[in-house]
Amino acid sequence: GATGRRCDGTTANAVVPTVVPAFGSGTGVADLALGWQSTLVVRAAGATFGCGYNPDNQLGNGNGGVGPDGAKYELLPSPVIGLGAGSGTTDVDTGFAHSLAIAAAPSALGTISAPPMLRPFR
């Protein structure tokens, strides 16, 4: 929609389901979370991406406040810092101004003592 949470590079609303090119057939999407105005996607290998509203860095990409286009949202999927392929991310959730992930591997977000661990992005 208007905040880019469709991950397709637009702010257009859709009234019917549409394929997002970055996550279409054969891309191995393992989990999906739709929040207030943002989306998180986990691929089968654990790589996690976010798009949509991001003023508080709730997408976990380090661009909180202002996105690359000067707006407070990401129109295209942006990698979540520390949750790349091999991170063991299996589940994500997103809310009003936060996001969470369950991941097995240590990441830049903190050291863990025993996997899995719930990791807040913000």
PyMOL CGO cylinders between C-alpha atoms (Angstrom):
from pymol import cmd
from pymol.cgo import CYLINDER

trace = [
    CYLINDER, 0.00, 0.00, 0.00, 0.94, 3.61, 0.53, 0.3, 1, 1, 1, 1, 1, 1,
    CYLINDER, 0.94, 3.61, 0.53, 3.96, 2.75, 2.69, 0.3, 1, 1, 1, 1, 1, 1,
    CYLINDER, 3.96, 2.75, 2.69, 5.51, 0.25, 0.27, 0.3, 1, 1, 1, 1, 1, 1,
    CYLINDER, 5.51, 0.25, 0.27, 4.61, -2.81, 2.30, 0.3, 1, 1, 1, 1, 1, 1,
    CYLINDER, 4.61, -2.81, 2.30, 3.76, -4.72, -0.90, 0.3, 1, 1, 1, 1, 1, 1,
    CYLINDER, 3.76, -4.72, -0.90, 7.54, -4.93, -1.57, 0.3, 1, 1, 1, 1, 1, 1,
    CYLINDER, 7.54, -4.93, -1.57, 7.06, -4.33, -5.27, 0.3, 1, 1, 1, 1, 1, 1,
    CYLINDER, 7.06, -4.33, -5.27, 8.62, -0.86, -5.58, 0.3, 1, 1, 1, 1, 1, 1,
    CYLINDER, 8.62, -0.86, -5.58, 5.31, 1.00, -5.61, 0.3, 1, 1, 1, 1, 1, 1,
    CYLINDER, 5.31, 1.00, -5.61, 2.99, 2.66, -3.14, 0.3, 1, 1, 1, 1, 1, 1,
    CYLINDER, 2.99, 2.66, -3.14, -0.10, 1.53, -5.03, 0.3, 1, 1, 1, 1, 1, 1,
    CYLINDER, -0.10, 1.53, -5.03, -2.87, -0.38, -3.28, 0.3, 1, 1, 1, 1, 1, 1,
    CYLINDER, -2.87, -0.38, -3.28, -3.95, -3.75, -4.64, 0.3, 1, 1, 1, 1, 1, 1,
    CYLINDER, -3.95, -3.75, -4.64, -7.49, -5.09, -4.46, 0.3, 1, 1, 1, 1, 1, 1,
    CYLINDER, -7.49, -5.09, -4.46, -6.55, -8.59, -5.63, 0.3, 1, 1, 1, 1, 1, 1,
    CYLINDER, -6.55, -8.59, -5.63, -3.59, -10.81, -4.67, 0.3, 1, 1, 1, 1, 1, 1,
    CYLINDER, -3.59, -10.81, -4.67, -0.49, -10.05, -6.72, 0.3, 1, 1, 1, 1, 1, 1,
    CYLINDER, -0.49, -10.05, -6.72, 2.91, -11.71, -7.08, 0.3, 1, 1, 1, 1, 1, 1,
    CYLINDER, 2.91, -11.71, -7.08, 5.84, -9.77, -5.65, 0.3, 1, 1, 1, 1, 1, 1,
    CYLINDER, 5.84, -9.77, -5.65, 8.71, -10.27, -8.15, 0.3, 1, 1, 1, 1, 1, 1,
    CYLINDER, 8.71, -10.27, -8.15, 11.38, -10.69, -5.46, 0.3, 1, 1, 1, 1, 1, 1,
    CYLINDER, 11.38, -10.69, -5.46, 9.35, -13.42, -3.74, 0.3, 1, 1, 1, 1, 1, 1,
    CYLINDER, 9.35, -13.42, -3.74, 7.51, -15.13, -6.56, 0.3, 1, 1, 1, 1, 1, 1,
    CYLINDER, 7.51, -15.13, -6.56, 7.31, -18.80, -7.39, 0.3, 1, 1, 1, 1, 1, 1,
    CYLINDER, 7.31, -18.80, -7.39, 10.51, -20.73, -6.72, 0.3, 1, 1, 1, 1, 1, 1,
    CYLINDER, 10.51, -20.73, -6.72, 12.12, -18.16, -4.39, 0.3, 1, 1, 1, 1, 1, 1,
    CYLINDER, 12.12, -18.16, -4.39, 11.72, -20.37, -1.32, 0.3, 1, 1, 1, 1, 1, 1,
    CYLINDER, 11.72, -20.37, -1.32, 9.62, -18.18, 0.97, 0.3, 1, 1, 1, 1, 1, 1,
    CYLINDER, 9.62, -18.18, 0.97, 9.43, -19.93, 4.35, 0.3, 1, 1, 1, 1, 1, 1,
    CYLINDER, 9.43, -19.93, 4.35, 7.60, -17.34, 6.49, 0.3, 1, 1, 1, 1, 1, 1,
    CYLINDER, 7.60, -17.34, 6.49, 5.76, -14.06, 6.03, 0.3, 1, 1, 1, 1, 1, 1,
    CYLINDER, 5.76, -14.06, 6.03, 4.58, -11.45, 8.53, 0.3, 1, 1, 1, 1, 1, 1,
    CYLINDER, 4.58, -11.45, 8.53, 2.32, -8.51, 7.78, 0.3, 1, 1, 1, 1, 1, 1,
    CYLINDER, 2.32, -8.51, 7.78, 2.32, -5.72, 10.32, 0.3, 1, 1, 1, 1, 1, 1,
    CYLINDER, 2.32, -5.72, 10.32, 0.65, -2.36, 10.72, 0.3, 1, 1, 1, 1, 1, 1,
    CYLINDER, 0.65, -2.36, 10.72, 2.43, -0.89, 7.68, 0.3, 1, 1, 1, 1, 1, 1,
    CYLINDER, 2.43, -0.89, 7.68, 5.33, -3.24, 7.06, 0.3, 1, 1, 1, 1, 1, 1,
    CYLINDER, 5.33, -3.24, 7.06, 6.12, -6.73, 5.79, 0.3, 1, 1, 1, 1, 1, 1,
    CYLINDER, 6.12, -6.73, 5.79, 8.82, -9.25, 6.72, 0.3, 1, 1, 1, 1, 1, 1,
    CYLINDER, 8.82, -9.25, 6.72, 9.76, -12.24, 4.60, 0.3, 1, 1, 1, 1, 1, 1,
    CYLINDER, 9.76, -12.24, 4.60, 12.02, -15.19, 5.46, 0.3, 1, 1, 1, 1, 1, 1,
    CYLINDER, 12.02, -15.19, 5.46, 13.49, -17.30, 2.69, 0.3, 1, 1, 1, 1, 1, 1,
    CYLINDER, 13.49, -17.30, 2.69, 14.13, -21.04, 3.20, 0.3, 1, 1, 1, 1, 1, 1,
    CYLINDER, 14.13, -21.04, 3.20, 17.85, -20.48, 3.92, 0.3, 1, 1, 1, 1, 1, 1,
    CYLINDER, 17.85, -20.48, 3.92, 17.00, -18.02, 6.72, 0.3, 1, 1, 1, 1, 1, 1,
    CYLINDER, 17.00, -18.02, 6.72, 17.69, -14.74, 4.91, 0.3, 1, 1, 1, 1, 1, 1,
    CYLINDER, 17.69, -14.74, 4.91, 15.18, -12.16, 6.15, 0.3, 1, 1, 1, 1, 1, 1,
    CYLINDER, 15.18, -12.16, 6.15, 13.93, -9.09, 4.28, 0.3, 1, 1, 1, 1, 1, 1,
    CYLINDER, 13.93, -9.09, 4.28, 11.63, -6.21, 5.18, 0.3, 1, 1, 1, 1, 1, 1,
    CYLINDER, 11.63, -6.21, 5.18, 9.73, -3.52, 3.36, 0.3, 1, 1, 1, 1, 1, 1,
    CYLINDER, 9.73, -3.52, 3.36, 7.24, -0.82, 4.23, 0.3, 1, 1, 1, 1, 1, 1,
    CYLINDER, 7.24, -0.82, 4.23, 7.12, 1.84, 6.94, 0.3, 1, 1, 1, 1, 1, 1,
    CYLINDER, 7.12, 1.84, 6.94, 10.47, 2.18, 8.73, 0.3, 1, 1, 1, 1, 1, 1,
    CYLINDER, 10.47, 2.18, 8.73, 10.80, 5.39, 10.80, 0.3, 1, 1, 1, 1, 1, 1,
    CYLINDER, 10.80, 5.39, 10.80, 11.99, 3.50, 13.89, 0.3, 1, 1, 1, 1, 1, 1,
    CYLINDER, 11.99, 3.50, 13.89, 14.14, 0.95, 12.02, 0.3, 1, 1, 1, 1, 1, 1,
    CYLINDER, 14.14, 0.95, 12.02, 11.51, -1.70, 12.70, 0.3, 1, 1, 1, 1, 1, 1,
    CYLINDER, 11.51, -1.70, 12.70, 12.66, -3.41, 9.49, 0.3, 1, 1, 1, 1, 1, 1,
    CYLINDER, 12.66, -3.41, 9.49, 16.09, -3.93, 11.03, 0.3, 1, 1, 1, 1, 1, 1,
    CYLINDER, 16.09, -3.93, 11.03, 18.02, -2.67, 8.01, 0.3, 1, 1, 1, 1, 1, 1,
    CYLINDER, 18.02, -2.67, 8.01, 19.81, 0.26, 9.67, 0.3, 1, 1, 1, 1, 1, 1,
    CYLINDER, 19.81, 0.26, 9.67, 17.81, 2.86, 7.73, 0.3, 1, 1, 1, 1, 1, 1,
    CYLINDER, 17.81, 2.86, 7.73, 15.55, 4.00, 10.54, 0.3, 1, 1, 1, 1, 1, 1,
    CYLINDER, 15.55, 4.00, 10.54, 14.24, 7.54, 10.20, 0.3, 1, 1, 1, 1, 1, 1,
    CYLINDER, 14.24, 7.54, 10.20, 14.84, 7.99, 6.49, 0.3, 1, 1, 1, 1, 1, 1,
    CYLINDER, 14.84, 7.99, 6.49, 14.99, 5.36, 3.77, 0.3, 1, 1, 1, 1, 1, 1,
    CYLINDER, 14.99, 5.36, 3.77, 17.26, 5.50, 0.72, 0.3, 1, 1, 1, 1, 1, 1,
    CYLINDER, 17.26, 5.50, 0.72, 14.68, 7.47, -1.27, 0.3, 1, 1, 1, 1, 1, 1,
    CYLINDER, 14.68, 7.47, -1.27, 14.36, 10.14, 1.42, 0.3, 1, 1, 1, 1, 1, 1,
    CYLINDER, 14.36, 10.14, 1.42, 11.08, 8.76, 2.74, 0.3, 1, 1, 1, 1, 1, 1,
    CYLINDER, 11.08, 8.76, 2.74, 10.38, 6.84, 5.91, 0.3, 1, 1, 1, 1, 1, 1,
    CYLINDER, 10.38, 6.84, 5.91, 9.75, 3.55, 4.13, 0.3, 1, 1, 1, 1, 1, 1,
    CYLINDER, 9.75, 3.55, 4.13, 11.41, 0.92, 1.99, 0.3, 1, 1, 1, 1, 1, 1,
    CYLINDER, 11.41, 0.92, 1.99, 9.63, 0.19, -1.30, 0.3, 1, 1, 1, 1, 1, 1,
    CYLINDER, 9.63, 0.19, -1.30, 11.70, -2.88, -2.15, 0.3, 1, 1, 1, 1, 1, 1,
    CYLINDER, 11.70, -2.88, -2.15, 12.83, -5.79, 0.05, 0.3, 1, 1, 1, 1, 1, 1,
    CYLINDER, 12.83, -5.79, 0.05, 15.76, -4.72, 2.23, 0.3, 1, 1, 1, 1, 1, 1,
    CYLINDER, 15.76, -4.72, 2.23, 17.95, -7.29, 4.05, 0.3, 1, 1, 1, 1, 1, 1,
    CYLINDER, 17.95, -7.29, 4.05, 17.64, -7.40, 7.84, 0.3, 1, 1, 1, 1, 1, 1,
    CYLINDER, 17.64, -7.40, 7.84, 21.06, -6.86, 9.42, 0.3, 1, 1, 1, 1, 1, 1,
    CYLINDER, 21.06, -6.86, 9.42, 22.33, -10.03, 11.10, 0.3, 1, 1, 1, 1, 1, 1,
    CYLINDER, 22.33, -10.03, 11.10, 19.61, -12.28, 9.68, 0.3, 1, 1, 1, 1, 1, 1,
    CYLINDER, 19.61, -12.28, 9.68, 21.11, -13.37, 6.38, 0.3, 1, 1, 1, 1, 1, 1,
    CYLINDER, 21.11, -13.37, 6.38, 21.29, -16.83, 4.84, 0.3, 1, 1, 1, 1, 1, 1,
    CYLINDER, 21.29, -16.83, 4.84, 22.50, -19.32, 7.41, 0.3, 1, 1, 1, 1, 1, 1,
    CYLINDER, 22.50, -19.32, 7.41, 21.09, -17.35, 10.36, 0.3, 1, 1, 1, 1, 1, 1,
    CYLINDER, 21.09, -17.35, 10.36, 18.60, -20.08, 11.10, 0.3, 1, 1, 1, 1, 1, 1,
    CYLINDER, 18.60, -20.08, 11.10, 15.70, -17.65, 11.07, 0.3, 1, 1, 1, 1, 1, 1,
    CYLINDER, 15.70, -17.65, 11.07, 12.46, -19.61, 11.00, 0.3, 1, 1, 1, 1, 1, 1,
    CYLINDER, 12.46, -19.61, 11.00, 9.75, -17.21, 12.17, 0.3, 1, 1, 1, 1, 1, 1,
    CYLINDER, 9.75, -17.21, 12.17, 9.15, -13.45, 12.05, 0.3, 1, 1, 1, 1, 1, 1,
    CYLINDER, 9.15, -13.45, 12.05, 6.47, -11.12, 13.33, 0.3, 1, 1, 1, 1, 1, 1,
    CYLINDER, 6.47, -11.12, 13.33, 5.97, -7.38, 13.03, 0.3, 1, 1, 1, 1, 1, 1,
    CYLINDER, 5.97, -7.38, 13.03, 3.76, -4.88, 14.81, 0.3, 1, 1, 1, 1, 1, 1,
    CYLINDER, 3.76, -4.88, 14.81, 3.28, -1.14, 15.08, 0.3, 1, 1, 1, 1, 1, 1,
    CYLINDER, 3.28, -1.14, 15.08, 6.92, -0.05, 15.61, 0.3, 1, 1, 1, 1, 1, 1,
    CYLINDER, 6.92, -0.05, 15.61, 8.77, -3.31, 16.20, 0.3, 1, 1, 1, 1, 1, 1,
    CYLINDER, 8.77, -3.31, 16.20, 9.70, -6.63, 14.62, 0.3, 1, 1, 1, 1, 1, 1,
    CYLINDER, 9.70, -6.63, 14.62, 10.79, -9.97, 16.06, 0.3, 1, 1, 1, 1, 1, 1,
    CYLINDER, 10.79, -9.97, 16.06, 12.54, -13.03, 14.70, 0.3, 1, 1, 1, 1, 1, 1,
    CYLINDER, 12.54, -13.03, 14.70, 13.30, -16.52, 15.95, 0.3, 1, 1, 1, 1, 1, 1,
    CYLINDER, 13.30, -16.52, 15.95, 16.78, -17.47, 14.80, 0.3, 1, 1, 1, 1, 1, 1,
    CYLINDER, 16.78, -17.47, 14.80, 19.21, -20.21, 15.80, 0.3, 1, 1, 1, 1, 1, 1,
    CYLINDER, 19.21, -20.21, 15.80, 22.57, -18.73, 14.82, 0.3, 1, 1, 1, 1, 1, 1,
    CYLINDER, 22.57, -18.73, 14.82, 24.42, -15.85, 16.55, 0.3, 1, 1, 1, 1, 1, 1,
    CYLINDER, 24.42, -15.85, 16.55, 24.09, -12.56, 14.73, 0.3, 1, 1, 1, 1, 1, 1,
    CYLINDER, 24.09, -12.56, 14.73, 25.09, -8.94, 14.86, 0.3, 1, 1, 1, 1, 1, 1,
    CYLINDER, 25.09, -8.94, 14.86, 22.04, -8.37, 17.05, 0.3, 1, 1, 1, 1, 1, 1,
    CYLINDER, 22.04, -8.37, 17.05, 23.64, -10.06, 20.04, 0.3, 1, 1, 1, 1, 1, 1,
    CYLINDER, 23.64, -10.06, 20.04, 25.25, -13.17, 21.39, 0.3, 1, 1, 1, 1, 1, 1,
    CYLINDER, 25.25, -13.17, 21.39, 23.08, -16.11, 22.27, 0.3, 1, 1, 1, 1, 1, 1,
    CYLINDER, 23.08, -16.11, 22.27, 23.82, -18.92, 24.70, 0.3, 1, 1, 1, 1, 1, 1,
    CYLINDER, 23.82, -18.92, 24.70, 21.54, -21.61, 23.28, 0.3, 1, 1, 1, 1, 1, 1,
    CYLINDER, 21.54, -21.61, 23.28, 19.43, -21.54, 20.12, 0.3, 1, 1, 1, 1, 1, 1,
    CYLINDER, 19.43, -21.54, 20.12, 16.71, -20.70, 19.30, 0.3, 1, 1, 1, 1, 1, 1,
    CYLINDER, 16.71, -20.70, 19.30, 16.29, -17.17, 20.58, 0.3, 1, 1, 1, 1, 1, 1,
    CYLINDER, 16.29, -17.17, 20.58, 13.70, -14.48, 20.12, 0.3, 1, 1, 1, 1, 1, 1,
    CYLINDER, 13.70, -14.48, 20.12, 15.50, -11.45, 18.70, 0.3, 1, 1, 1, 1, 1, 1,
    CYLINDER, 15.50, -11.45, 18.70, 13.97, -8.00, 18.68, 0.3, 1, 1, 1, 1, 1, 1,
    CYLINDER, 13.97, -8.00, 18.68, 15.06, -5.81, 15.77, 0.3, 1, 1, 1, 1, 1, 1,
    CYLINDER, 15.06, -5.81, 15.77, 14.37, -2.63, 17.70, 0.3, 1, 1, 1, 1, 1, 1,
]
cmd.load_cgo(trace, "trace")
